[in-house]
Every structure is written in structure tokens, then in C-alpha cells.
Amino acid sequence: MNAHPVRTQFSLDHGPGRYRIGLIALASDYVVERDFMNMRPSDDVIVFVSRVLNVNPCTVENLKTMGPRLSGAASLIVPDGRVDVIAYCCTSGTTAMGYDAVASSIQETRIDVPVVTPITAGLLALEKFGAKNVAVLTPYVDDVNRVLITYIEDNGPRVTALTSFLIADDNKMAGIPPDTIFAAALEADRPDADALFISCTAIRAVDVAEKIEQALGKPVICANQALFWQSLRVAGYTDPVSGYGELLSMAAE
């Protein structure tokens, strides 16, 4: 049977999404895709997701193994379509490999598409708030923490204190309840810290970011919040997004 052609006159538009974010999530990540979808202010913002294989447990050497796979993951994000920005969703992976290595691998297949990462977005956010001293909360073990702290201090503020859940298994990081993250954030803060940075896209810090800010009376930057914020700005979206802390609630300057 042959189909009857549609007789209604029509023309094609550019498809969904005025602002298009490509997201590379870790294969073991339970949280970042959910967070990005929850934070979307409207259907004008669309998120296309790919996954990259990562090796458990979360150690510096294992994190580095993602590097060569990023180009393949990026190539699967609407290969023939427009993407305004690609967000790689691993804070510790970026600090282990370095931003330039991450961006270079992704841009092997997505030439000229800007690349954002949680740590570089987080540092930009801390700079926006003028934070010179920062307290840090992570889920990582010590070898990953050491690389993270070195990266922060080499590229931004002084770390006044480090508090960690000391979890090596990526799959278990998503199991930290938001209320526990809230309590740990209060524990991690220090009087001399201008802001609190909560690392790792695998934990549900976005759920309580605004609540932590209200309790501490200072900016709270968490990985998925900062990554989404910079993704929006690079894609050209400038309006505030409410409910996820002061960073997203401010319109672009």
C-alpha cells in the first residue's frame, strides 16, 4: 500500500529548542540529567544527552580514561543538528585531565562548539561573587580531592577548608540524601569562607542549594547548578531561573 501524500501546505521549522545544550553525562551518573531537566526554565531550552563510559572506582587514574572517549560521546549529540554548547558533566574528571584536554577531545568531532565543565563554571561563578576564600564539600576520596583543591587554588580562590564524604564508588554518590548534603554543607562552612563550593555532578546538591544559602547567608555554588548556569549563558539565554540559588536567579549582565 502506498501512502497518501499530505495535502496540507506546510513548511519545516528549525525543530525544538531555541537554546540547545549538549550534555555529556557519565555512564554511572544518576543525577545530572535529572537536574538539567528540572532546572530548565521553559521549552525554549532543550538538552540533548549523550553518555561516556567511566571506570569505577572514582580515582584520578580512572578518571583520565574518559579523555579519549569524549569525542565519540560528543559525536552522538544530534550529529547533523545545531548545538550551542556542550557541557561535560564531570568536575573531578576535568581536574584530572585538565580543561584543555577535555575541550580538545570533544571538539575533535564538534568543531567550534564551546565546551563548559563544572569546575570551570564553578570558578567563574565564584569570581562573579568576588569570593577570595572558599570552603569545599566533596564526595571524593583523598587522591581526587588533592587534585581538585590544587586546580581550584591554581585557577581561583584559596581553599580554607575541605570536607568530604570519602566515597570511591560512583554509584553510591547518588545515594547521599539531599538532607544529608544540607547538614554536611553547614558542617563544611567556615567563618572566613566567602562562599561554599559543593563539588561533583553525581550528588543531589541542587535540591538543597537555595536552602543552604539561606542558612549560611553566603553564596553556594554546586557543580550541576554552575554547569547549567554557564551552559545557559553560552547558549545565549539571559533570563533568571528561580529556585536553585542566587547564581541562577540573577539575569545575565
N, C-alpha and C positions, 0 to 999 in steps of 0.2 A: 504494500500500500504506500503510495506517495502522499506526502503531507500537503495540505492546502497552504499556500503562502498567506501570511498575514497581510490583510489589505489595508489595515490602519496605517496611515502615514506616520513614520517615526524617525527620529534621529538619535544617535548614541551620545550619551554624555561622557564624562571622564570617570564614571564609577564612584563608589562610595569614598568619602573621606576627603575633606579639603586639606587637612593636615595629616600627613601619613608618616607613622613611626614604624620602622622595622625593629623588632626586638629579638635579640639572640639570647635565649634562656638556656641555662644549664639543663642537661638531661634529668638531673636529680632535683631540680628546683620545683617546689610545690606552690610558691608564693608570688613570685614577681608577675606572672601573667595575670593572676587574680588582682593584684594590686593595681596594675596599669589599667585594667578594665574598670575597676571600682573608681579610680581617680579621674577617668575620662569625664570632662565637663559636658560633652554632648557628642552626637554622632558626627559632628564636623571633624572630630579627632578619631582616627582609626589606627588600630595597632595590628600589624601583621607579624606573626610569631614563627620563629624557627628555633630549633634546639641544637645544642652542641654536646657531644659526648664528653663527659668529665670522669675522672678516675677518683674513686673513694679509697682511703680517707682523704680529707682535705689537708694536704701538706704542700709546702712550696714546690717541691719537685713534681708532684702530681698535678698541681695547678698549671704548671708550664706545658704540660702535654696537650692542653687545649689549643695552643697557638696555631699549629698547622691546620687544625680542623675548622678554624673560624671562617676561612674563605669559602669553604663548602657550605657551611651553615648560612652565610650571607647570600650565597648564590641562589638559595631556595626561597628567598623572600620576594614574592611576586617578580620573578626574573625579568619579565618584559614590561613591568609597570614602574610607575614613579614612586620613589620613596624619598622623603625629605631628610631623614636622619636615620642612622642605625645605632641602637643602644645595645651595648654588650653588658649583660647583667651580672657581672662578677667583680666585686670590689677587690677581693684577695687575688683573683686571677690577674687583674690589671696591675696590682702592685708587684706580683711575682714576675710577670713578663715585661712590664713597662708599657706605658700608653702607646708609644710609637710602634712597638711590635704588634700590639693589638690592632691598631688602626691600619697598619700596613697589611696585615693578613686579611682583614675584612675588605679593604679597598683593592685587593687583587681581583676580586670579582664584582665589587660595586664601586667602580672608579668614580671619584669626585663626590661620593655621598659622605657627608660629615659623620664622624663617629664620636659618640659620647659614652662615657663609662661612669660607674657610681663614684669612684674615688675622685676623678677629675671634676665631676659635677659637684660632689661634696665640698671640694676645696674652693670651687667658685662660689658656692653658697656661703661658706664660712667667710670668704673675703667680702662678699656682699654685706654681711653683718658686721664687718670690721673685727672679727674675732682674732685676737693675737694669741690667746691661750685657750686650749680646748681639752675637755675630758672626753675619753673614748670608751665606748662599750662595744664588745665584740662577742661572737660565739666561739672564736677560734682557739686552737692550741698555740703554744708559745712560739714555734718557729714561724708560723703565719703572722702572729701578732708582731713579731720583731720586724718583719719586712714591711708590714703596714705602717707601723709607727715611724720607721725610717723614711718611708715615702711621704708621709704627712709632713714631717719636720723638714725634709729636704725641699718641699714644694709649698709650704704654707706655715701654719701656726705651730707654736710649741705645745707639745702634749704634756699636760700637767698631771694626768693620772690615767691608768689603763685598768679596766675591769673586764673580766671575761668569764663566759660560761665554760670554756675549755673543752669544747666538743669537737671531736675529729670527724665524726660521721655526718656527712652532708644530709642524709635522710632524717637524722634526728633533730637538726637545727629547726626545721619547720614545726617540730613538736613543742617548742618553747611557747607556753601560753602568753598572749598579749599582756595579761595582768602581771605575769612574772617579769616580762620585759619592762613594764612600768615600774615595778618595785626595784629591779636591778638598775634602772636609769637613775632613780633617786639615790641609790647607793653609789653609783658611779660618779655623780656630780661632785664638783669641788668648788668652794667659795671663790677661788682665784680663776676659775674657768669662765671665759666669756660665752661659751656655747658648749653643747654636748653633741658629739658625733656618734651615731649608732651605726656600726658597720654591718654589712652582709645583706644581700638581697634575698637570702633564704629564710630570714626571720620576719615575723609579723609586726615589725616596729611601726609601720604606717598606721596600724589600727589604733595606736595609743600616742602617736607623735604630738598631737594637739593637747592631749591630756597631760603629757609630760611637760610641755612648755608652760601650761597654766600652773602646774605645781612648782616648777623651778623658777619661773619668771625670767627665762632667758631662751634664746633660740635653740631649737633642737633640729638637727639635720640627720636624717636617716637615709640609707642607701637608695631604696626604691623611690622615696619622695624626691630626693635630689636628682636621681636619674630621670624621672618623669618630668620634673621641672625643666631641666636643661633640654630634654627632648622636645618639649613644647616650644620653648623659646627658639631653638634652632629651626624647628619646622615652621615658625612664624606665628604661632598662637601667643597672644599677648595678654589675654584677659586673666583675672584672678580665678583661682579654684579654691573653694572653701572646704573646710573640714579636715585638712591634713597638715595643719601647722602654718606658721607665719610665712614661710618661704613661698608656698604656692598661693597664699592668699593675697600676695602683692602683685599688682599689674606690672608688666614689663615697663622699664623706664624708657 
